[in-house]
Amino acid sequence: MIELEDAELPNSGPSAQTTAVYDKMGLARRLGVGRRSIDNYIRQKRNPLPYTIAMGRARFLESDVMNWLTEGSSAAARRVQHRLGR
């Protein structure tokens, strides 16, 4: 996991928020699934797992992943929710 300061905040002083950013392996560990599952979640047609490309690789913001889980509009998101006990 990488922690980055939110560069879009106008007040980036001592109270600046940090956002967790995961690579595929880090997110797989966080969700308790395999890396191949993360690839499948990205490719699903209904409610794909959101990601961005940074340094040529997929990166996942924790807030985006939590929103994806909360929506739970795909079977994959519901399975992960169940696994995490939510």
PyMOL Python script that loads the backbone (N, CA, C, O; Angstrom):
from pymol import cmd

cmd.read_pdbstr("""\
ATOM      1  N   MET A   1       0.840  -1.163   0.000  1.00  0.00           N
ATOM      2  CA  MET A   1       0.000   0.000   0.000  1.00  0.00           C
ATOM      3  C   MET A   1       0.883   1.224   0.000  1.00  0.00           C
ATOM      4  O   MET A   1       1.924   1.256   0.657  1.00  0.00           O
ATOM      5  N   ILE A   2       0.463   2.227  -0.740  1.00  0.00           N
ATOM      6  CA  ILE A   2       1.177   3.488  -0.825  1.00  0.00           C
ATOM      7  C   ILE A   2       0.238   4.553  -0.293  1.00  0.00           C
ATOM      8  O   ILE A   2      -0.950   4.529  -0.613  1.00  0.00           O
ATOM      9  N   GLU A   3       0.721   5.467   0.494  1.00  0.00           N
ATOM     10  CA  GLU A   3      -0.118   6.558   0.958  1.00  0.00           C
ATOM     11  C   GLU A   3       0.326   7.826   0.253  1.00  0.00           C
ATOM     12  O   GLU A   3       1.507   8.173   0.255  1.00  0.00           O
ATOM     13  N   LEU A   4      -0.633   8.513  -0.349  1.00  0.00           N
ATOM     14  CA  LEU A   4      -0.352   9.740  -1.072  1.00  0.00           C
ATOM     15  C   LEU A   4      -1.185  10.867  -0.499  1.00  0.00           C
ATOM     16  O   LEU A   4      -2.333  10.658  -0.105  1.00  0.00           O
ATOM     17  N   GLU A   5      -0.613  12.061  -0.450  1.00  0.00           N
ATOM     18  CA  GLU A   5      -1.412  13.208  -0.049  1.00  0.00           C
ATOM     19  C   GLU A   5      -2.324  13.568  -1.197  1.00  0.00           C
ATOM     20  O   GLU A   5      -1.934  13.462  -2.360  1.00  0.00           O
ATOM     21  N   ASP A   6      -3.516  13.985  -0.889  1.00  0.00           N
ATOM     22  CA  ASP A   6      -4.478  14.376  -1.907  1.00  0.00           C
ATOM     23  C   ASP A   6      -4.075  15.738  -2.451  1.00  0.00           C
ATOM     24  O   ASP A   6      -4.237  16.751  -1.770  1.00  0.00           O
ATOM     25  N   ALA A   7      -3.552  15.771  -3.667  1.00  0.00           N
ATOM     26  CA  ALA A   7      -3.023  16.990  -4.256  1.00  0.00           C
ATOM     27  C   ALA A   7      -4.122  17.974  -4.636  1.00  0.00           C
ATOM     28  O   ALA A   7      -3.832  19.148  -4.864  1.00  0.00           O
ATOM     29  N   GLU A   8      -5.372  17.533  -4.710  1.00  0.00           N
ATOM     30  CA  GLU A   8      -6.445  18.411  -5.126  1.00  0.00           C
ATOM     31  C   GLU A   8      -7.022  19.232  -3.975  1.00  0.00           C
ATOM     32  O   GLU A   8      -7.841  20.120  -4.213  1.00  0.00           O
ATOM     33  N   LEU A   9      -6.625  18.966  -2.766  1.00  0.00           N
ATOM     34  CA  LEU A   9      -7.134  19.717  -1.638  1.00  0.00           C
ATOM     35  C   LEU A   9      -6.493  21.100  -1.608  1.00  0.00           C
ATOM     36  O   LEU A   9      -5.274  21.220  -1.723  1.00  0.00           O
ATOM     37  N   PRO A  10      -7.307  22.148  -1.455  1.00  0.00           N
ATOM     38  CA  PRO A  10      -6.739  23.495  -1.420  1.00  0.00           C
ATOM     39  C   PRO A  10      -5.881  23.726  -0.181  1.00  0.00           C
ATOM     40  O   PRO A  10      -4.899  24.465  -0.246  1.00  0.00           O
ATOM     41  N   ASN A  11      -6.226  23.119   0.928  1.00  0.00           N
ATOM     42  CA  ASN A  11      -5.451  23.262   2.162  1.00  0.00           C
ATOM     43  C   ASN A  11      -4.610  22.018   2.360  1.00  0.00           C
ATOM     44  O   ASN A  11      -5.031  21.093   3.056  1.00  0.00           O
ATOM     45  N   SER A  12      -3.454  21.977   1.776  1.00  0.00           N
ATOM     46  CA  SER A  12      -2.624  20.776   1.883  1.00  0.00           C
ATOM     47  C   SER A  12      -1.604  20.924   3.005  1.00  0.00           C
ATOM     48  O   SER A  12      -0.454  20.505   2.876  1.00  0.00           O
ATOM     49  N   GLY A  13      -2.035  21.516   4.091  1.00  0.00           N
ATOM     50  CA  GLY A  13      -1.170  21.701   5.244  1.00  0.00           C
ATOM     51  C   GLY A  13      -1.151  20.473   6.120  1.00  0.00           C
ATOM     52  O   GLY A  13      -1.297  19.356   5.623  1.00  0.00           O
ATOM     53  N   PRO A  14      -0.972  20.658   7.422  1.00  0.00           N
ATOM     54  CA  PRO A  14      -0.861  19.520   8.333  1.00  0.00           C
ATOM     55  C   PRO A  14      -2.108  18.648   8.401  1.00  0.00           C
ATOM     56  O   PRO A  14      -2.018  17.476   8.769  1.00  0.00           O
ATOM     57  N   SER A  15      -3.281  19.202   8.052  1.00  0.00           N
ATOM     58  CA  SER A  15      -4.501  18.407   8.126  1.00  0.00           C
ATOM     59  C   SER A  15      -4.856  17.759   6.787  1.00  0.00           C
ATOM     60  O   SER A  15      -5.988  17.308   6.610  1.00  0.00           O
ATOM     61  N   ALA A  16      -3.920  17.702   5.848  1.00  0.00           N
ATOM     62  CA  ALA A  16      -4.184  17.113   4.532  1.00  0.00           C
ATOM     63  C   ALA A  16      -4.561  15.645   4.674  1.00  0.00           C
ATOM     64  O   ALA A  16      -3.965  14.910   5.462  1.00  0.00           O
ATOM     65  N   GLN A  17      -5.563  15.227   3.898  1.00  0.00           N
ATOM     66  CA  GLN A  17      -6.004  13.840   3.937  1.00  0.00           C
ATOM     67  C   GLN A  17      -5.062  12.969   3.121  1.00  0.00           C
ATOM     68  O   GLN A  17      -4.471  13.426   2.143  1.00  0.00           O
ATOM     69  N   THR A  18      -4.927  11.722   3.525  1.00  0.00           N
ATOM     70  CA  THR A  18      -4.150  10.782   2.736  1.00  0.00           C
ATOM     71  C   THR A  18      -5.085   9.712   2.205  1.00  0.00           C
ATOM     72  O   THR A  18      -6.088   9.373   2.832  1.00  0.00           O
ATOM     73  N   THR A  19      -4.744   9.195   1.053  1.00  0.00           N
ATOM     74  CA  THR A  19      -5.541   8.161   0.412  1.00  0.00           C
ATOM     75  C   THR A  19      -4.658   6.955   0.181  1.00  0.00           C
ATOM     76  O   THR A  19      -3.538   7.081  -0.314  1.00  0.00           O
ATOM     77  N   ALA A  20      -5.161   5.785   0.539  1.00  0.00           N
ATOM     78  CA  ALA A  20      -4.409   4.557   0.294  1.00  0.00           C
ATOM     79  C   ALA A  20      -4.515   4.206  -1.178  1.00  0.00           C
ATOM     80  O   ALA A  20      -5.598   4.260  -1.760  1.00  0.00           O
ATOM     81  N   VAL A  21      -3.395   3.850  -1.775  1.00  0.00           N
ATOM     82  CA  VAL A  21      -3.333   3.441  -3.176  1.00  0.00           C
ATOM     83  C   VAL A  21      -2.692   2.060  -3.213  1.00  0.00           C
ATOM     84  O   VAL A  21      -1.616   1.851  -2.652  1.00  0.00           O
ATOM     85  N   TYR A  22      -3.359   1.119  -3.878  1.00  0.00           N
ATOM     86  CA  TYR A  22      -2.881  -0.256  -3.932  1.00  0.00           C
ATOM     87  C   TYR A  22      -2.469  -0.632  -5.350  1.00  0.00           C
ATOM     88  O   TYR A  22      -3.035  -0.139  -6.326  1.00  0.00           O
ATOM     89  N   ASP A  23      -1.482  -1.506  -5.447  1.00  0.00           N
ATOM     90  CA  ASP A  23      -1.214  -2.175  -6.717  1.00  0.00           C
ATOM     91  C   ASP A  23      -2.067  -3.449  -6.706  1.00  0.00           C
ATOM     92  O   ASP A  23      -2.782  -3.703  -5.737  1.00  0.00           O
ATOM     93  N   LYS A  24      -1.996  -4.247  -7.771  1.00  0.00           N
ATOM     94  CA  LYS A  24      -2.845  -5.446  -7.850  1.00  0.00           C
ATOM     95  C   LYS A  24      -2.603  -6.412  -6.699  1.00  0.00           C
ATOM     96  O   LYS A  24      -3.554  -6.912  -6.098  1.00  0.00           O
ATOM     97  N   MET A  25      -1.355  -6.675  -6.391  1.00  0.00           N
ATOM     98  CA  MET A  25      -1.056  -7.630  -5.322  1.00  0.00           C
ATOM     99  C   MET A  25      -1.510  -7.096  -3.966  1.00  0.00           C
ATOM    100  O   MET A  25      -2.066  -7.837  -3.156  1.00  0.00           O
ATOM    101  N   GLY A  26      -1.274  -5.823  -3.727  1.00  0.00           N
ATOM    102  CA  GLY A  26      -1.690  -5.231  -2.458  1.00  0.00           C
ATOM    103  C   GLY A  26      -3.200  -5.263  -2.284  1.00  0.00           C
ATOM    104  O   GLY A  26      -3.701  -5.551  -1.197  1.00  0.00           O
ATOM    105  N   LEU A  27      -3.923  -4.967  -3.361  1.00  0.00           N
ATOM    106  CA  LEU A  27      -5.385  -5.006  -3.288  1.00  0.00           C
ATOM    107  C   LEU A  27      -5.875  -6.436  -3.126  1.00  0.00           C
ATOM    108  O   LEU A  27      -6.822  -6.686  -2.382  1.00  0.00           O
ATOM    109  N   ALA A  28      -5.242  -7.369  -3.812  1.00  0.00           N
ATOM    110  CA  ALA A  28      -5.623  -8.777  -3.678  1.00  0.00           C
ATOM    111  C   ALA A  28      -5.475  -9.225  -2.222  1.00  0.00           C
ATOM    112  O   ALA A  28      -6.357  -9.895  -1.684  1.00  0.00           O
ATOM    113  N   ARG A  29      -4.365  -8.857  -1.590  1.00  0.00           N
ATOM    114  CA  ARG A  29      -4.167  -9.198  -0.180  1.00  0.00           C
ATOM    115  C   ARG A  29      -5.212  -8.526   0.699  1.00  0.00           C
ATOM    116  O   ARG A  29      -5.753  -9.149   1.612  1.00  0.00           O
ATOM    117  N   ARG A  30      -5.493  -7.264   0.426  1.00  0.00           N
ATOM    118  CA  ARG A  30      -6.459  -6.491   1.229  1.00  0.00           C
ATOM    119  C   ARG A  30      -7.851  -7.114   1.150  1.00  0.00           C
ATOM    120  O   ARG A  30      -8.573  -7.151   2.146  1.00  0.00           O
ATOM    121  N   LEU A  31      -8.233  -7.608  -0.047  1.00  0.00           N
ATOM    122  CA  LEU A  31      -9.564  -8.181  -0.235  1.00  0.00           C
ATOM    123  C   LEU A  31      -9.611  -9.683   0.025  1.00  0.00           C
ATOM    124  O   LEU A  31     -10.691 -10.273   0.061  1.00  0.00           O
ATOM    125  N   GLY A  32      -8.455 -10.300   0.205  1.00  0.00           N
ATOM    126  CA  GLY A  32      -8.413 -11.733   0.472  1.00  0.00           C
ATOM    127  C   GLY A  32      -8.725 -12.583  -0.744  1.00  0.00           C
ATOM    128  O   GLY A  32      -9.340 -13.644  -0.637  1.00  0.00           O
ATOM    129  N   VAL A  33      -8.289 -12.100  -1.914  1.00  0.00           N
ATOM    130  CA  VAL A  33      -8.503 -12.832  -3.164  1.00  0.00           C
ATOM    131  C   VAL A  33      -7.171 -12.937  -3.901  1.00  0.00           C
ATOM    132  O   VAL A  33      -6.167 -12.374  -3.466  1.00  0.00           O
ATOM    133  N   GLY A  34      -7.169 -13.655  -5.010  1.00  0.00           N
ATOM    134  CA  GLY A  34      -5.970 -13.762  -5.828  1.00  0.00           C
ATOM    135  C   GLY A  34      -5.856 -12.621  -6.825  1.00  0.00           C
ATOM    136  O   GLY A  34      -6.832 -11.922  -7.098  1.00  0.00           O
ATOM    137  N   ARG A  35      -4.670 -12.440  -7.362  1.00  0.00           N
ATOM    138  CA  ARG A  35      -4.447 -11.377  -8.353  1.00  0.00           C
ATOM    139  C   ARG A  35      -5.289 -11.589  -9.601  1.00  0.00           C
ATOM    140  O   ARG A  35      -5.739 -10.628 -10.223  1.00  0.00           O
ATOM    141  N   ARG A  36      -5.497 -12.828  -9.960  1.00  0.00           N
ATOM    142  CA  ARG A  36      -6.324 -13.134 -11.128  1.00  0.00           C
ATOM    143  C   ARG A  36      -7.772 -12.674 -10.911  1.00  0.00           C
ATOM    144  O   ARG A  36      -8.438 -12.241 -11.852  1.00  0.00           O
ATOM    145  N   SER A  37      -8.247 -12.770  -9.675  1.00  0.00           N
ATOM    146  CA  SER A  37      -9.592 -12.277  -9.361  1.00  0.00           C
ATOM    147  C   SER A  37      -9.683 -10.773  -9.595  1.00  0.00           C
ATOM    148  O   SER A  37     -10.686 -10.282 -10.112  1.00  0.00           O
ATOM    149  N   ILE A  38      -8.640 -10.043  -9.216  1.00  0.00           N
ATOM    150  CA  ILE A  38      -8.622  -8.593  -9.443  1.00  0.00           C
ATOM    151  C   ILE A  38      -8.731  -8.316 -10.938  1.00  0.00           C
ATOM    152  O   ILE A  38      -9.487  -7.436 -11.349  1.00  0.00           O
ATOM    153  N   ASP A  39      -7.982  -9.059 -11.759  1.00  0.00           N
ATOM    154  CA  ASP A  39      -8.076  -8.908 -13.217  1.00  0.00           C
ATOM    155  C   ASP A  39      -9.496  -9.166 -13.702  1.00  0.00           C
ATOM    156  O   ASP A  39      -9.997  -8.447 -14.567  1.00  0.00           O
ATOM    157  N   ASN A  40     -10.141 -10.177 -13.157  1.00  0.00           N
ATOM    158  CA  ASN A  40     -11.518 -10.491 -13.546  1.00  0.00           C
ATOM    159  C   ASN A  40     -12.481  -9.384 -13.129  1.00  0.00           C
ATOM    160  O   ASN A  40     -13.395  -9.047 -13.881  1.00  0.00           O
ATOM    161  N   TYR A  41     -12.289  -8.819 -11.946  1.00  0.00           N
ATOM    162  CA  TYR A  41     -13.161  -7.738 -11.471  1.00  0.00           C
ATOM    163  C   TYR A  41     -13.039  -6.512 -12.377  1.00  0.00           C
ATOM    164  O   TYR A  41     -14.029  -5.825 -12.626  1.00  0.00           O
ATOM    165  N   ILE A  42     -11.841  -6.239 -12.866  1.00  0.00           N
ATOM    166  CA  ILE A  42     -11.617  -5.108 -13.762  1.00  0.00           C
ATOM    167  C   ILE A  42     -12.344  -5.319 -15.089  1.00  0.00           C
ATOM    168  O   ILE A  42     -12.909  -4.378 -15.647  1.00  0.00           O
ATOM    169  N   ARG A  43     -12.330  -6.556 -15.594  1.00  0.00           N
ATOM    170  CA  ARG A  43     -12.876  -6.854 -16.923  1.00  0.00           C
ATOM    171  C   ARG A  43     -14.381  -7.102 -16.958  1.00  0.00           C
ATOM    172  O   ARG A  43     -14.965  -7.164 -18.040  1.00  0.00           O
ATOM    173  N   GLN A  44     -15.018  -7.242 -15.801  1.00  0.00           N
ATOM    174  CA  GLN A  44     -16.443  -7.560 -15.838  1.00  0.00           C
ATOM    175  C   GLN A  44     -17.223  -6.403 -16.475  1.00  0.00           C
ATOM    176  O   GLN A  44     -16.876  -5.232 -16.317  1.00  0.00           O
ATOM    177  N   LYS A  45     -18.262  -6.762 -17.183  1.00  0.00           N
ATOM    178  CA  LYS A  45     -19.038  -5.767 -17.925  1.00  0.00           C
ATOM    179  C   LYS A  45     -19.937  -4.935 -17.019  1.00  0.00           C
ATOM    180  O   LYS A  45     -20.107  -3.737 -17.243  1.00  0.00           O
ATOM    181  N   ARG A  46     -20.508  -5.556 -16.009  1.00  0.00           N
ATOM    182  CA  ARG A  46     -21.401  -4.843 -15.100  1.00  0.00           C
ATOM    183  C   ARG A  46     -20.630  -4.460 -13.840  1.00  0.00           C
ATOM    184  O   ARG A  46     -20.107  -5.323 -13.136  1.00  0.00           O
ATOM    185  N   ASN A  47     -20.564  -3.182 -13.569  1.00  0.00           N
ATOM    186  CA  ASN A  47     -19.890  -2.655 -12.389  1.00  0.00           C
ATOM    187  C   ASN A  47     -18.437  -3.126 -12.266  1.00  0.00           C
ATOM    188  O   ASN A  47     -18.090  -3.794 -11.292  1.00  0.00           O
ATOM    189  N   PRO A  48     -17.585  -2.788 -13.240  1.00  0.00           N
ATOM    190  CA  PRO A  48     -16.170  -3.191 -13.144  1.00  0.00           C
ATOM    191  C   PRO A  48     -15.457  -2.460 -11.999  1.00  0.00           C
ATOM    192  O   PRO A  48     -15.832  -1.349 -11.623  1.00  0.00           O
ATOM    193  N   LEU A  49     -14.446  -3.093 -11.469  1.00  0.00           N
ATOM    194  CA  LEU A  49     -13.635  -2.497 -10.407  1.00  0.00           C
ATOM    195  C   LEU A  49     -12.898  -1.282 -10.979  1.00  0.00           C
ATOM    196  O   LEU A  49     -12.169  -1.420 -11.962  1.00  0.00           O
ATOM    197  N   PRO A  50     -13.072  -0.094 -10.384  1.00  0.00           N
ATOM    198  CA  PRO A  50     -12.407   1.104 -10.912  1.00  0.00           C
ATOM    199  C   PRO A  50     -10.908   1.101 -10.617  1.00  0.00           C
ATOM    200  O   PRO A  50     -10.469   0.652  -9.557  1.00  0.00           O
ATOM    201  N   TYR A  51     -10.146   1.602 -11.561  1.00  0.00           N
ATOM    202  CA  TYR A  51      -8.697   1.696 -11.394  1.00  0.00           C
ATOM    203  C   TYR A  51      -8.177   2.825 -12.256  1.00  0.00           C
ATOM    204  O   TYR A  51      -8.897   3.372 -13.091  1.00  0.00           O
ATOM    205  N   THR A  52      -6.932   3.162 -12.047  1.00  0.00           N
ATOM    206  CA  THR A  52      -6.255   4.142 -12.868  1.00  0.00           C
ATOM    207  C   THR A  52      -4.900   3.566 -13.253  1.00  0.00           C
ATOM    208  O   THR A  52      -4.410   2.642 -12.605  1.00  0.00           O
ATOM    209  N   ILE A  53      -4.305   4.097 -14.285  1.00  0.00           N
ATOM    210  CA  ILE A  53      -2.972   3.654 -14.697  1.00  0.00           C
ATOM    211  C   ILE A  53      -1.961   4.693 -14.220  1.00  0.00           C
ATOM    212  O   ILE A  53      -2.074   5.876 -14.542  1.00  0.00           O
ATOM    213  N   ALA A  54      -0.998   4.252 -13.468  1.00  0.00           N
ATOM    214  CA  ALA A  54       0.085   5.114 -13.000  1.00  0.00           C
ATOM    215  C   ALA A  54       1.375   4.338 -13.162  1.00  0.00           C
ATOM    216  O   ALA A  54       1.472   3.177 -12.763  1.00  0.00           O
ATOM    217  N   MET A  55       2.346   4.975 -13.740  1.00  0.00           N
ATOM    218  CA  MET A  55       3.642   4.352 -13.988  1.00  0.00           C
ATOM    219  C   MET A  55       3.477   3.058 -14.786  1.00  0.00           C
ATOM    220  O   MET A  55       4.206   2.089 -14.573  1.00  0.00           O
ATOM    221  N   GLY A  56       2.515   3.054 -15.700  1.00  0.00           N
ATOM    222  CA  GLY A  56       2.305   1.919 -16.585  1.00  0.00           C
ATOM    223  C   GLY A  56       1.613   0.723 -15.954  1.00  0.00           C
ATOM    224  O   GLY A  56       1.546  -0.340 -16.571  1.00  0.00           O
ATOM    225  N   ARG A  57       1.101   0.868 -14.749  1.00  0.00           N
ATOM    226  CA  ARG A  57       0.458  -0.249 -14.049  1.00  0.00           C
ATOM    227  C   ARG A  57      -0.861   0.209 -13.432  1.00  0.00           C
ATOM    228  O   ARG A  57      -1.073   1.393 -13.172  1.00  0.00           O
ATOM    229  N   ALA A  58      -1.738  -0.766 -13.207  1.00  0.00           N
ATOM    230  CA  ALA A  58      -3.022  -0.466 -12.574  1.00  0.00           C
ATOM    231  C   ALA A  58      -2.809  -0.112 -11.109  1.00  0.00           C
ATOM    232  O   ALA A  58      -2.057  -0.775 -10.394  1.00  0.00           O
ATOM    233  N   ARG A  59      -3.483   0.942 -10.682  1.00  0.00           N
ATOM    234  CA  ARG A  59      -3.468   1.371  -9.288  1.00  0.00           C
ATOM    235  C   ARG A  59      -4.914   1.555  -8.846  1.00  0.00           C
ATOM    236  O   ARG A  59      -5.771   1.933  -9.644  1.00  0.00           O
ATOM    237  N   PHE A  60      -5.179   1.287  -7.574  1.00  0.00           N
ATOM    238  CA  PHE A  60      -6.528   1.302  -7.044  1.00  0.00           C
ATOM    239  C   PHE A  60      -6.594   2.209  -5.827  1.00  0.00           C
ATOM    240  O   PHE A  60      -5.863   2.006  -4.858  1.00  0.00           O
ATOM    241  N   LEU A  61      -7.469   3.209  -5.874  1.00  0.00           N
ATOM    242  CA  LEU A  61      -7.682   4.074  -4.721  1.00  0.00           C
ATOM    243  C   LEU A  61      -8.619   3.365  -3.756  1.00  0.00           C
ATOM    244  O   LEU A  61      -9.651   2.829  -4.163  1.00  0.00           O
ATOM    245  N   GLU A  62      -8.264   3.363  -2.497  1.00  0.00           N
ATOM    246  CA  GLU A  62      -9.079   2.670  -1.516  1.00  0.00           C
ATOM    247  C   GLU A  62     -10.510   3.202  -1.501  1.00  0.00           C
ATOM    248  O   GLU A  62     -11.455   2.427  -1.349  1.00  0.00           O
ATOM    249  N   SER A  63     -10.679   4.505  -1.656  1.00  0.00           N
ATOM    250  CA  SER A  63     -12.032   5.075  -1.652  1.00  0.00           C
ATOM    251  C   SER A  63     -12.857   4.544  -2.822  1.00  0.00           C
ATOM    252  O   SER A  63     -14.044   4.266  -2.656  1.00  0.00           O
ATOM    253  N   ASP A  64     -12.246   4.396  -4.007  1.00  0.00           N
ATOM    254  CA  ASP A  64     -12.957   3.843  -5.166  1.00  0.00           C
ATOM    255  C   ASP A  64     -13.336   2.387  -4.932  1.00  0.00           C
ATOM    256  O   ASP A  64     -14.437   1.960  -5.281  1.00  0.00           O
ATOM    257  N   VAL A  65     -12.423   1.631  -4.342  1.00  0.00           N
ATOM    258  CA  VAL A  65     -12.686   0.208  -4.074  1.00  0.00           C
ATOM    259  C   VAL A  65     -13.821   0.077  -3.058  1.00  0.00           C
ATOM    260  O   VAL A  65     -14.699  -0.771  -3.221  1.00  0.00           O
ATOM    261  N   MET A  66     -13.812   0.909  -2.007  1.00  0.00           N
ATOM    262  CA  MET A  66     -14.867   0.844  -1.002  1.00  0.00           C
ATOM    263  C   MET A  66     -16.219   1.230  -1.602  1.00  0.00           C
ATOM    264  O   MET A  66     -17.238   0.634  -1.253  1.00  0.00           O
ATOM    265  N   ASN A  67     -16.242   2.221  -2.500  1.00  0.00           N
ATOM    266  CA  ASN A  67     -17.484   2.573  -3.191  1.00  0.00           C
ATOM    267  C   ASN A  67     -17.972   1.420  -4.047  1.00  0.00           C
ATOM    268  O   ASN A  67     -19.169   1.135  -4.080  1.00  0.00           O
ATOM    269  N   TRP A  68     -17.058   0.754  -4.741  1.00  0.00           N
ATOM    270  CA  TRP A  68     -17.401  -0.404  -5.577  1.00  0.00           C
ATOM    271  C   TRP A  68     -18.025  -1.499  -4.723  1.00  0.00           C
ATOM    272  O   TRP A  68     -19.007  -2.125  -5.123  1.00  0.00           O
ATOM    273  N   LEU A  69     -17.459  -1.723  -3.562  1.00  0.00           N
ATOM    274  CA  LEU A  69     -17.999  -2.738  -2.660  1.00  0.00           C
ATOM    275  C   LEU A  69     -19.360  -2.323  -2.102  1.00  0.00           C
ATOM    276  O   LEU A  69     -20.274  -3.142  -2.011  1.00  0.00           O
ATOM    277  N   THR A  70     -19.488  -1.062  -1.733  1.00  0.00           N
ATOM    278  CA  THR A  70     -20.722  -0.572  -1.140  1.00  0.00           C
ATOM    279  C   THR A  70     -21.886  -0.653  -2.121  1.00  0.00           C
ATOM    280  O   THR A  70     -23.000  -1.027  -1.752  1.00  0.00           O
ATOM    281  N   GLU A  71     -21.611  -0.295  -3.383  1.00  0.00           N
ATOM    282  CA  GLU A  71     -22.661  -0.400  -4.407  1.00  0.00           C
ATOM    283  C   GLU A  71     -23.131  -1.836  -4.521  1.00  0.00           C
ATOM    284  O   GLU A  71     -24.332  -2.100  -4.596  1.00  0.00           O
ATOM    285  N   GLY A  72     -22.183  -2.768  -4.533  1.00  0.00           N
ATOM    286  CA  GLY A  72     -22.502  -4.193  -4.550  1.00  0.00           C
ATOM    287  C   GLY A  72     -23.414  -4.618  -5.678  1.00  0.00           C
ATOM    288  O   GLY A  72     -24.163  -5.586  -5.541  1.00  0.00           O
ATOM    289  N   SER A  73     -23.360  -3.897  -6.810  1.00  0.00           N
ATOM    290  CA  SER A  73     -24.280  -4.218  -7.900  1.00  0.00           C
ATOM    291  C   SER A  73     -23.756  -5.311  -8.824  1.00  0.00           C
ATOM    292  O   SER A  73     -24.334  -5.558  -9.883  1.00  0.00           O
ATOM    293  N   SER A  74     -22.681  -5.959  -8.438  1.00  0.00           N
ATOM    294  CA  SER A  74     -22.203  -7.106  -9.216  1.00  0.00           C
ATOM    295  C   SER A  74     -22.007  -8.281  -8.264  1.00  0.00           C
ATOM    296  O   SER A  74     -21.792  -8.106  -7.064  1.00  0.00           O
ATOM    297  N   ALA A  75     -22.084  -9.462  -8.821  1.00  0.00           N
ATOM    298  CA  ALA A  75     -21.890 -10.666  -8.010  1.00  0.00           C
ATOM    299  C   ALA A  75     -20.499 -10.675  -7.382  1.00  0.00           C
ATOM    300  O   ALA A  75     -20.334 -11.114  -6.244  1.00  0.00           O
ATOM    301  N   ALA A  76     -19.496 -10.191  -8.120  1.00  0.00           N
ATOM    302  CA  ALA A  76     -18.124 -10.168  -7.604  1.00  0.00           C
ATOM    303  C   ALA A  76     -18.027  -9.289  -6.362  1.00  0.00           C
ATOM    304  O   ALA A  76     -17.416  -9.680  -5.367  1.00  0.00           O
ATOM    305  N   ALA A  77     -18.629  -8.099  -6.417  1.00  0.00           N
ATOM    306  CA  ALA A  77     -18.586  -7.194  -5.265  1.00  0.00           C
ATOM    307  C   ALA A  77     -19.297  -7.823  -4.069  1.00  0.00           C
ATOM    308  O   ALA A  77     -18.827  -7.696  -2.938  1.00  0.00           O
ATOM    309  N   ARG A  78     -20.414  -8.494  -4.302  1.00  0.00           N
ATOM    310  CA  ARG A  78     -21.139  -9.134  -3.198  1.00  0.00           C
ATOM    311  C   ARG A  78     -20.318 -10.277  -2.583  1.00  0.00           C
ATOM    312  O   ARG A  78     -20.336 -10.473  -1.368  1.00  0.00           O
ATOM    313  N   ARG A  79     -19.598 -11.029  -3.430  1.00  0.00           N
ATOM    314  CA  ARG A  79     -18.750 -12.116  -2.897  1.00  0.00           C
ATOM    315  C   ARG A  79     -17.630 -11.541  -2.027  1.00  0.00           C
ATOM    316  O   ARG A  79     -17.328 -12.086  -0.965  1.00  0.00           O
ATOM    317  N   VAL A  80     -17.022 -10.455  -2.467  1.00  0.00           N
ATOM    318  CA  VAL A  80     -15.951  -9.845  -1.680  1.00  0.00           C
ATOM    319  C   VAL A  80     -16.519  -9.293  -0.379  1.00  0.00           C
ATOM    320  O   VAL A  80     -15.900  -9.440   0.675  1.00  0.00           O
ATOM    321  N   GLN A  81     -17.690  -8.661  -0.436  1.00  0.00           N
ATOM    322  CA  GLN A  81     -18.322  -8.164   0.786  1.00  0.00           C
ATOM    323  C   GLN A  81     -18.532  -9.298   1.780  1.00  0.00           C
ATOM    324  O   GLN A  81     -18.239  -9.162   2.968  1.00  0.00           O
ATOM    325  N   HIS A  82     -19.038 -10.409   1.283  1.00  0.00           N
ATOM    326  CA  HIS A  82     -19.283 -11.576   2.140  1.00  0.00           C
ATOM    327  C   HIS A  82     -17.972 -12.065   2.760  1.00  0.00           C
ATOM    328  O   HIS A  82     -17.909 -12.371   3.951  1.00  0.00           O
ATOM    329  N   ARG A  83     -16.945 -12.129   1.942  1.00  0.00           N
ATOM    330  CA  ARG A  83     -15.630 -12.589   2.425  1.00  0.00           C
ATOM    331  C   ARG A  83     -15.086 -11.671   3.499  1.00  0.00           C
ATOM    332  O   ARG A  83     -14.471 -12.134   4.460  1.00  0.00           O
ATOM    333  N   LEU A  84     -15.306 -10.365   3.347  1.00  0.00           N
ATOM    334  CA  LEU A  84     -14.811  -9.396   4.317  1.00  0.00           C
ATOM    335  C   LEU A  84     -15.743  -9.250   5.521  1.00  0.00           C
ATOM    336  O   LEU A  84     -15.427  -8.545   6.478  1.00  0.00           O
ATOM    337  N   GLY A  85     -16.895  -9.926   5.461  1.00  0.00           N
ATOM    338  CA  GLY A  85     -17.827  -9.877   6.578  1.00  0.00           C
ATOM    339  C   GLY A  85     -18.612  -8.591   6.665  1.00  0.00           C
ATOM    340  O   GLY A  85     -18.933  -8.128   7.759  1.00  0.00           O
ATOM    341  N   ARG A  86     -18.928  -8.001   5.508  1.00  0.00           N
ATOM    342  CA  ARG A  86     -19.703  -6.734   5.495  1.00  0.00           C
ATOM    343  C   ARG A  86     -21.115  -6.966   5.109  1.00  0.00           C
ATOM    344  O   ARG A  86     -21.901  -6.021   5.047  1.00  0.00           O
TER     345      ARG A  86
END
""", "prot")
cmd.dss("prot")
cmd.show_as("cartoon", "prot")
cmd.util.cbc("prot")
cmd.orient("prot")
